Amino acid sequence: MSLQQRWNAWFIRGVDHDAVLRHITEDSGWSGRYAFLIVISAAISLLGLLMPSVAVLIGAMLLSPLMMPIIGLGFGIATVDPREMRRSATALVAGSVIAVALSVLFVSLSPIQTITSEIAGRTRPTLFDLLVALLSAVAGAYALIRGRGGTVVGVAIAIALMPPLVVVGFGIATLNWTVFAGALLLFLTNAITIALTAAMVARVYGFGSHLSPQHTGWQLVLFIVAVGLLSLPLGSALRQIAFESVARRQVRETISERFANPSRLSQLEIDYSTDPIRIRAVVLTPTLDAKADAILAADLRKRLARPIDVHVDQVRVSPDGGSVEAAQIAQASRATGPTDSERQQHAVADLALIAGVDQAAVTIDSVNQRLSATAAPLPGLPLAGYRALETRAARATAKWSVTLAPPANAPLPAVAVVEGVVDGGMLDTAAWASDRLKRPLLVDGGTFAQRRAVADGIASRGGAARTGVPGGRLRLRWDEPAVIARTD
């Protein structure tokens, strides 16, 4: 007895092909029940993604209304049944459109539009996702053919068709095309792989036995080509994730080697999307290392073979081990805070620290996400230094708009004129100070034309200034607060 005959006798002969096809036909098309399950599954998935809650997402996966249309499409391909393929594809497309549309609507109305860990986890599919879909489809098709419907529930949880669709809607609603494209690729990977793998399993179990070898050939070619095309972006994504994993370990090792005990790496952020790769770290150390950034950048460029932009914020602490650990705990507490309230507190604390004032002195505009404060006087620090502090505060308080005014008694910059041209940097600093303090400036000295040029330069940069008294060199002074700022 040949291998083909043994397979037919042991496996195919026990399959009721007509009953299996009737069951698939009943559940793979459009119906009111199917539409209802789509709506419920999409709503539960969205809640699970936004909360985020794995338990809620599993509840949505158990419904799995999209599974049967995809399986039906696969069996339609296996038997070359245009009517079944059309019915299943119509139900699949209609259900997908409804799920995406509902997601867009609900996300647009929701006050929460944050990319949670569950949403982010469905935006970077890899080859592993394709393998999961392939193996799950084998299990699902086998379960249907052998009448073990309970197995399909586990397959639905493994593949999770609805959550990626809902994330597609989330990406559209928030205009985040990275999220949209990643989730769409994951859904297409699952849907196409399930359909074509189900078709291959169905052929193995004798469905479409009436077809010619040519039909079998193009079905096999279709499967290979589709899986091959999907493997290209998924393989690239897997390589990138593998690189990021290795790179993060090497970055940690490199920084730890540069800052020996009792120093501690407290915080590490790596942005792989930029060129060069952007690395920001916080190190708690008893000894500051002025050359650390340059040396680390050179070392990491050799290790990673990529352009690197690295900056390490060194927080000086006591060499006492307990002090280092306490500072690390405090830094970690500031770095982790998923709620908006905690993020606000962290931003206020950072701005207050940089400005040298109490947190109570920071003005908070939660609606527009703005923070403002007046810096404490630092002897000898010019206005340009206070402006640099504002820039540093803006970097430290991401997602918040920061306004840091200089002290009222901060010395004004000297007016520098080189070969008849007024220093633009001085004008920028003076205009910034005028805008932050809401005070106009007077330009004294020089000729009228020079005074007018300086005043116009400050005004064009957002400040307020007017010409003052003649005599002596060009210089700036604060106008009286009651005077309306204008340019003569």
Secondary structure as a PSIPRED ss2 file (coil, helix, strand):
# PSIPRED VFORMAT (PSIPRED V4.0)

   1 M C   1.000  0.000  0.000
   2 S C   1.000  0.000  0.000
   3 L H   0.000  1.000  0.000
   4 Q H   0.000  1.000  0.000
   5 Q H   0.000  1.000  0.000
   6 R H   0.000  1.000  0.000
   7 W H   0.000  1.000  0.000
   8 N H   0.000  1.000  0.000
   9 A H   0.000  1.000  0.000
  10 W H   0.000  1.000  0.000
  11 F C   1.000  0.000  0.000
  12 I H   0.000  1.000  0.000
  13 R H   0.000  1.000  0.000
  14 G H   0.000  1.000  0.000
  15 V C   1.000  0.000  0.000
  16 D C   1.000  0.000  0.000
  17 H H   0.000  1.000  0.000
  18 D H   0.000  1.000  0.000
  19 A H   0.000  1.000  0.000
  20 V H   0.000  1.000  0.000
  21 L H   0.000  1.000  0.000
  22 R H   0.000  1.000  0.000
  23 H H   0.000  1.000  0.000
  24 I H   0.000  1.000  0.000
  25 T H   0.000  1.000  0.000
  26 E H   0.000  1.000  0.000
  27 D H   0.000  1.000  0.000
  28 S H   0.000  1.000  0.000
  29 G C   1.000  0.000  0.000
  30 W C   1.000  0.000  0.000
  31 S C   1.000  0.000  0.000
  32 G H   0.000  1.000  0.000
  33 R H   0.000  1.000  0.000
  34 Y H   0.000  1.000  0.000
  35 A H   0.000  1.000  0.000
  36 F H   0.000  1.000  0.000
  37 L H   0.000  1.000  0.000
  38 I H   0.000  1.000  0.000
  39 V H   0.000  1.000  0.000
  40 I H   0.000  1.000  0.000
  41 S H   0.000  1.000  0.000
  42 A H   0.000  1.000  0.000
  43 A H   0.000  1.000  0.000
  44 I H   0.000  1.000  0.000
  45 S H   0.000  1.000  0.000
  46 L H   0.000  1.000  0.000
  47 L H   0.000  1.000  0.000
  48 G H   0.000  1.000  0.000
  49 L H   0.000  1.000  0.000
  50 L H   0.000  1.000  0.000
  51 M C   1.000  0.000  0.000
  52 P C   1.000  0.000  0.000
  53 S C   1.000  0.000  0.000
  54 V H   0.000  1.000  0.000
  55 A H   0.000  1.000  0.000
  56 V H   0.000  1.000  0.000
  57 L H   0.000  1.000  0.000
  58 I H   0.000  1.000  0.000
  59 G H   0.000  1.000  0.000
  60 A H   0.000  1.000  0.000
  61 M H   0.000  1.000  0.000
  62 L H   0.000  1.000  0.000
  63 L H   0.000  1.000  0.000
  64 S C   1.000  0.000  0.000
  65 P C   1.000  0.000  0.000
  66 L C   1.000  0.000  0.000
  67 M H   0.000  1.000  0.000
  68 M H   0.000  1.000  0.000
  69 P H   0.000  1.000  0.000
  70 I H   0.000  1.000  0.000
  71 I H   0.000  1.000  0.000
  72 G H   0.000  1.000  0.000
  73 L H   0.000  1.000  0.000
  74 G H   0.000  1.000  0.000
  75 F H   0.000  1.000  0.000
  76 G H   0.000  1.000  0.000
  77 I H   0.000  1.000  0.000
  78 A H   0.000  1.000  0.000
  79 T H   0.000  1.000  0.000
  80 V C   1.000  0.000  0.000
  81 D C   1.000  0.000  0.000
  82 P H   0.000  1.000  0.000
  83 R H   0.000  1.000  0.000
  84 E H   0.000  1.000  0.000
  85 M H   0.000  1.000  0.000
  86 R H   0.000  1.000  0.000
  87 R H   0.000  1.000  0.000
  88 S H   0.000  1.000  0.000
  89 A H   0.000  1.000  0.000
  90 T H   0.000  1.000  0.000
  91 A H   0.000  1.000  0.000
  92 L H   0.000  1.000  0.000
  93 V H   0.000  1.000  0.000
  94 A H   0.000  1.000  0.000
  95 G H   0.000  1.000  0.000
  96 S H   0.000  1.000  0.000
  97 V H   0.000  1.000  0.000
  98 I H   0.000  1.000  0.000
  99 A H   0.000  1.000  0.000
 100 V H   0.000  1.000  0.000
 101 A H   0.000  1.000  0.000
 102 L H   0.000  1.000  0.000
 103 S H   0.000  1.000  0.000
 104 V H   0.000  1.000  0.000
 105 L H   0.000  1.000  0.000
 106 F H   0.000  1.000  0.000
 107 V H   0.000  1.000  0.000
 108 S H   0.000  1.000  0.000
 109 L H   0.000  1.000  0.000
 110 S C   1.000  0.000  0.000
 111 P C   1.000  0.000  0.000
 112 I C   1.000  0.000  0.000
 113 Q C   1.000  0.000  0.000
 114 T C   1.000  0.000  0.000
 115 I C   1.000  0.000  0.000
 116 T C   1.000  0.000  0.000
 117 S H   0.000  1.000  0.000
 118 E H   0.000  1.000  0.000
 119 I H   0.000  1.000  0.000
 120 A H   0.000  1.000  0.000
 121 G C   1.000  0.000  0.000
 122 R C   1.000  0.000  0.000
 123 T C   1.000  0.000  0.000
 124 R C   1.000  0.000  0.000
 125 P C   1.000  0.000  0.000
 126 T C   1.000  0.000  0.000
 127 L H   0.000  1.000  0.000
 128 F H   0.000  1.000  0.000
 129 D H   0.000  1.000  0.000
 130 L H   0.000  1.000  0.000
 131 L H   0.000  1.000  0.000
 132 V H   0.000  1.000  0.000
 133 A H   0.000  1.000  0.000
 134 L H   0.000  1.000  0.000
 135 L H   0.000  1.000  0.000
 136 S H   0.000  1.000  0.000
 137 A H   0.000  1.000  0.000
 138 V H   0.000  1.000  0.000
 139 A H   0.000  1.000  0.000
 140 G H   0.000  1.000  0.000
 141 A H   0.000  1.000  0.000
 142 Y H   0.000  1.000  0.000
 143 A H   0.000  1.000  0.000
 144 L H   0.000  1.000  0.000
 145 I H   0.000  1.000  0.000
 146 R C   1.000  0.000  0.000
 147 G C   1.000  0.000  0.000
 148 R C   1.000  0.000  0.000
 149 G C   1.000  0.000  0.000
 150 G H   0.000  1.000  0.000
 151 T H   0.000  1.000  0.000
 152 V H   0.000  1.000  0.000
 153 V H   0.000  1.000  0.000
 154 G H   0.000  1.000  0.000
 155 V H   0.000  1.000  0.000
 156 A H   0.000  1.000  0.000
 157 I H   0.000  1.000  0.000
 158 A H   0.000  1.000  0.000
 159 I H   0.000  1.000  0.000
 160 A C   1.000  0.000  0.000
 161 L C   1.000  0.000  0.000
 162 M H   0.000  1.000  0.000
 163 P H   0.000  1.000  0.000
 164 P H   0.000  1.000  0.000
 165 L H   0.000  1.000  0.000
 166 V H   0.000  1.000  0.000
 167 V H   0.000  1.000  0.000
 168 V H   0.000  1.000  0.000
 169 G H   0.000  1.000  0.000
 170 F H   0.000  1.000  0.000
 171 G H   0.000  1.000  0.000
 172 I H   0.000  1.000  0.000
 173 A H   0.000  1.000  0.000
 174 T C   1.000  0.000  0.000
 175 L C   1.000  0.000  0.000
 176 N C   1.000  0.000  0.000
 177 W H   0.000  1.000  0.000
 178 T H   0.000  1.000  0.000
 179 V H   0.000  1.000  0.000
 180 F H   0.000  1.000  0.000
 181 A H   0.000  1.000  0.000
 182 G H   0.000  1.000  0.000
 183 A H   0.000  1.000  0.000
 184 L H   0.000  1.000  0.000
 185 L H   0.000  1.000  0.000
 186 L H   0.000  1.000  0.000
 187 F H   0.000  1.000  0.000
 188 L H   0.000  1.000  0.000
 189 T H   0.000  1.000  0.000
 190 N H   0.000  1.000  0.000
 191 A H   0.000  1.000  0.000
 192 I H   0.000  1.000  0.000
 193 T H   0.000  1.000  0.000
 194 I H   0.000  1.000  0.000
 195 A H   0.000  1.000  0.000
 196 L H   0.000  1.000  0.000
 197 T H   0.000  1.000  0.000
 198 A H   0.000  1.000  0.000
 199 A H   0.000  1.000  0.000
 200 M H   0.000  1.000  0.000
 201 V H   0.000  1.000  0.000
 202 A H   0.000  1.000  0.000
 203 R H   0.000  1.000  0.000
 204 V H   0.000  1.000  0.000
 205 Y C   1.000  0.000  0.000
 206 G C   1.000  0.000  0.000
 207 F C   1.000  0.000  0.000
 208 G C   1.000  0.000  0.000
 209 S C   1.000  0.000  0.000
 210 H C   1.000  0.000  0.000
 211 L C   1.000  0.000  0.000
 212 S C   1.000  0.000  0.000
 213 P H   0.000  1.000  0.000
 214 Q H   0.000  1.000  0.000
 215 H H   0.000  1.000  0.000
 216 T H   0.000  1.000  0.000
 217 G H   0.000  1.000  0.000
 218 W H   0.000  1.000  0.000
 219 Q H   0.000  1.000  0.000
 220 L H   0.000  1.000  0.000
 221 V H   0.000  1.000  0.000
 222 L H   0.000  1.000  0.000
 223 F H   0.000  1.000  0.000
 224 I H   0.000  1.000  0.000
 225 V H   0.000  1.000  0.000
 226 A H   0.000  1.000  0.000
 227 V H   0.000  1.000  0.000
 228 G H   0.000  1.000  0.000
 229 L H   0.000  1.000  0.000
 230 L H   0.000  1.000  0.000
 231 S H   0.000  1.000  0.000
 232 L H   0.000  1.000  0.000
 233 P H   0.000  1.000  0.000
 234 L H   0.000  1.000  0.000
 235 G H   0.000  1.000  0.000
 236 S H   0.000  1.000  0.000
 237 A H   0.000  1.000  0.000
 238 L H   0.000  1.000  0.000
 239 R H   0.000  1.000  0.000
 240 Q H   0.000  1.000  0.000
 241 I H   0.000  1.000  0.000
 242 A H   0.000  1.000  0.000
 243 F H   0.000  1.000  0.000
 244 E H   0.000  1.000  0.000
 245 S H   0.000  1.000  0.000
 246 V H   0.000  1.000  0.000
 247 A H   0.000  1.000  0.000
 248 R H   0.000  1.000  0.000
 249 R H   0.000  1.000  0.000
 250 Q H   0.000  1.000  0.000
 251 V H   0.000  1.000  0.000
 252 R H   0.000  1.000  0.000
 253 E H   0.000  1.000  0.000
 254 T H   0.000  1.000  0.000
 255 I H   0.000  1.000  0.000
 256 S H   0.000  1.000  0.000
 257 E H   0.000  1.000  0.000
 258 R H   0.000  1.000  0.000
 259 F C   1.000  0.000  0.000
 260 A C   1.000  0.000  0.000
 261 N C   1.000  0.000  0.000
 262 P C   1.000  0.000  0.000
 263 S C   1.000  0.000  0.000
 264 R E   0.000  0.000  1.000
 265 L E   0.000  0.000  1.000
 266 S E   0.000  0.000  1.000
 267 Q E   0.000  0.000  1.000
 268 L E   0.000  0.000  1.000
 269 E E   0.000  0.000  1.000
 270 I E   0.000  0.000  1.000
 271 D E   0.000  0.000  1.000
 272 Y C   1.000  0.000  0.000
 273 S C   1.000  0.000  0.000
 274 T C   1.000  0.000  0.000
 275 D C   1.000  0.000  0.000
 276 P C   1.000  0.000  0.000
 277 I E   0.000  0.000  1.000
 278 R E   0.000  0.000  1.000
 279 I E   0.000  0.000  1.000
 280 R E   0.000  0.000  1.000
 281 A E   0.000  0.000  1.000
 282 V E   0.000  0.000  1.000
 283 V E   0.000  0.000  1.000
 284 L E   0.000  0.000  1.000
 285 T E   0.000  0.000  1.000
 286 P C   1.000  0.000  0.000
 287 T C   1.000  0.000  0.000
 288 L C   1.000  0.000  0.000
 289 D C   1.000  0.000  0.000
 290 A C   1.000  0.000  0.000
 291 K C   1.000  0.000  0.000
 292 A H   0.000  1.000  0.000
 293 D H   0.000  1.000  0.000
 294 A H   0.000  1.000  0.000
 295 I H   0.000  1.000  0.000
 296 L H   0.000  1.000  0.000
 297 A H   0.000  1.000  0.000
 298 A H   0.000  1.000  0.000
 299 D H   0.000  1.000  0.000
 300 L H   0.000  1.000  0.000
 301 R H   0.000  1.000  0.000
 302 K H   0.000  1.000  0.000
 303 R H   0.000  1.000  0.000
 304 L H   0.000  1.000  0.000
 305 A C   1.000  0.000  0.000
 306 R C   1.000  0.000  0.000
 307 P C   1.000  0.000  0.000
 308 I E   0.000  0.000  1.000
 309 D E   0.000  0.000  1.000
 310 V E   0.000  0.000  1.000
 311 H E   0.000  0.000  1.000
 312 V E   0.000  0.000  1.000
 313 D E   0.000  0.000  1.000
 314 Q E   0.000  0.000  1.000
 315 V E   0.000  0.000  1.000
 316 R E   0.000  0.000  1.000
 317 V C   1.000  0.000  0.000
 318 S C   1.000  0.000  0.000
 319 P C   1.000  0.000  0.000
 320 D C   1.000  0.000  0.000
 321 G H   0.000  1.000  0.000
 322 G H   0.000  1.000  0.000
 323 S H   0.000  1.000  0.000
 324 V H   0.000  1.000  0.000
 325 E H   0.000  1.000  0.000
 326 A H   0.000  1.000  0.000
 327 A H   0.000  1.000  0.000
 328 Q H   0.000  1.000  0.000
 329 I H   0.000  1.000  0.000
 330 A H   0.000  1.000  0.000
 331 Q H   0.000  1.000  0.000
 332 A H   0.000  1.000  0.000
 333 S H   0.000  1.000  0.000
 334 R H   0.000  1.000  0.000
 335 A H   0.000  1.000  0.000
 336 T C   1.000  0.000  0.000
 337 G C   1.000  0.000  0.000
 338 P C   1.000  0.000  0.000
 339 T C   1.000  0.000  0.000
 340 D H   0.000  1.000  0.000
 341 S H   0.000  1.000  0.000
 342 E H   0.000  1.000  0.000
 343 R H   0.000  1.000  0.000
 344 Q H   0.000  1.000  0.000
 345 Q H   0.000  1.000  0.000
 346 H H   0.000  1.000  0.000
 347 A H   0.000  1.000  0.000
 348 V H   0.000  1.000  0.000
 349 A H   0.000  1.000  0.000
 350 D H   0.000  1.000  0.000
 351 L H   0.000  1.000  0.000
 352 A H   0.000  1.000  0.000
 353 L H   0.000  1.000  0.000
 354 I H   0.000  1.000  0.000
 355 A H   0.000  1.000  0.000
 356 G C   1.000  0.000  0.000
 357 V C   1.000  0.000  0.000
 358 D C   1.000  0.000  0.000
 359 Q H   0.000  1.000  0.000
 360 A H   0.000  1.000  0.000
 361 A H   0.000  1.000  0.000
 362 V C   1.000  0.000  0.000
 363 T E   0.000  0.000  1.000
 364 I E   0.000  0.000  1.000
 365 D E   0.000  0.000  1.000
 366 S C   1.000  0.000  0.000
 367 V C   1.000  0.000  0.000
 368 N C   1.000  0.000  0.000
 369 Q C   1.000  0.000  0.000
 370 R E   0.000  0.000  1.000
 371 L E   0.000  0.000  1.000
 372 S E   0.000  0.000  1.000
 373 A E   0.000  0.000  1.000
 374 T E   0.000  0.000  1.000
 375 A C   1.000  0.000  0.000
 376 A C   1.000  0.000  0.000
 377 P C   1.000  0.000  0.000
 378 L C   1.000  0.000  0.000
 379 P C   1.000  0.000  0.000
 380 G C   1.000  0.000  0.000
 381 L C   1.000  0.000  0.000
 382 P C   1.000  0.000  0.000
 383 L H   0.000  1.000  0.000
 384 A H   0.000  1.000  0.000
 385 G H   0.000  1.000  0.000
 386 Y H   0.000  1.000  0.000
 387 R H   0.000  1.000  0.000
 388 A H   0.000  1.000  0.000
 389 L H   0.000  1.000  0.000
 390 E H   0.000  1.000  0.000
 391 T H   0.000  1.000  0.000
 392 R H   0.000  1.000  0.000
 393 A H   0.000  1.000  0.000
 394 A H   0.000  1.000  0.000
 395 R H   0.000  1.000  0.000
 396 A H   0.000  1.000  0.000
 397 T C   1.000  0.000  0.000
 398 A C   1.000  0.000  0.000
 399 K C   1.000  0.000  0.000
 400 W C   1.000  0.000  0.000
 401 S E   0.000  0.000  1.000
 402 V E   0.000  0.000  1.000
 403 T E   0.000  0.000  1.000
 404 L E   0.000  0.000  1.000
 405 A E   0.000  0.000  1.000
 406 P C   1.000  0.000  0.000
 407 P C   1.000  0.000  0.000
 408 A C   1.000  0.000  0.000
 409 N C   1.000  0.000  0.000
 410 A C   1.000  0.000  0.000
 411 P C   1.000  0.000  0.000
 412 L C   1.000  0.000  0.000
 413 P C   1.000  0.000  0.000
 414 A C   1.000  0.000  0.000
 415 V C   1.000  0.000  0.000
 416 A C   1.000  0.000  0.000
 417 V E   0.000  0.000  1.000
 418 V E   0.000  0.000  1.000
 419 E C   1.000  0.000  0.000
 420 G C   1.000  0.000  0.000
 421 V E   0.000  0.000  1.000
 422 V E   0.000  0.000  1.000
 423 D C   1.000  0.000  0.000
 424 G H   0.000  1.000  0.000
 425 G H   0.000  1.000  0.000
 426 M H   0.000  1.000  0.000
 427 L H   0.000  1.000  0.000
 428 D H   0.000  1.000  0.000
 429 T H   0.000  1.000  0.000
 430 A H   0.000  1.000  0.000
 431 A H   0.000  1.000  0.000
 432 W H   0.000  1.000  0.000
 433 A H   0.000  1.000  0.000
 434 S H   0.000  1.000  0.000
 435 D H   0.000  1.000  0.000
 436 R H   0.000  1.000  0.000
 437 L H   0.000  1.000  0.000
 438 K C   1.000  0.000  0.000
 439 R C   1.000  0.000  0.000
 440 P C   1.000  0.000  0.000
 441 L E   0.000  0.000  1.000
 442 L E   0.000  0.000  1.000
 443 V E   0.000  0.000  1.000
 444 D E   0.000  0.000  1.000
 445 G C   1.000  0.000  0.000
 446 G C   1.000  0.000  0.000
 447 T C   1.000  0.000  0.000
 448 F H   0.000  1.000  0.000
 449 A H   0.000  1.000  0.000
 450 Q H   0.000  1.000  0.000
 451 R H   0.000  1.000  0.000
 452 R H   0.000  1.000  0.000
 453 A H   0.000  1.000  0.000
 454 V H   0.000  1.000  0.000
 455 A H   0.000  1.000  0.000
 456 D H   0.000  1.000  0.000
 457 G H   0.000  1.000  0.000
 458 I H   0.000  1.000  0.000
 459 A H   0.000  1.000  0.000
 460 S H   0.000  1.000  0.000
 461 R C   1.000  0.000  0.000
 462 G C   1.000  0.000  0.000
 463 G C   1.000  0.000  0.000
 464 A C   1.000  0.000  0.000
 465 A E   0.000  0.000  1.000
 466 R E   0.000  0.000  1.000
 467 T E   0.000  0.000  1.000
 468 G C   1.000  0.000  0.000
 469 V C   1.000  0.000  0.000
 470 P C   1.000  0.000  0.000
 471 G C   1.000  0.000  0.000
 472 G C   1.000  0.000  0.000
 473 R C   1.000  0.000  0.000
 474 L C   1.000  0.000  0.000
 475 R E   0.000  0.000  1.000
 476 L E   0.000  0.000  1.000
 477 R E   0.000  0.000  1.000
 478 W E   0.000  0.000  1.000
 479 D C   1.000  0.000  0.000
 480 E C   1.000  0.000  0.000
 481 P C   1.000  0.000  0.000
 482 A C   1.000  0.000  0.000
 483 V C   1.000  0.000  0.000
 484 I C   1.000  0.000  0.000
 485 A C   1.000  0.000  0.000
 486 R C   1.000  0.000  0.000
 487 T C   1.000  0.000  0.000
 488 D C   1.000  0.000  0.000
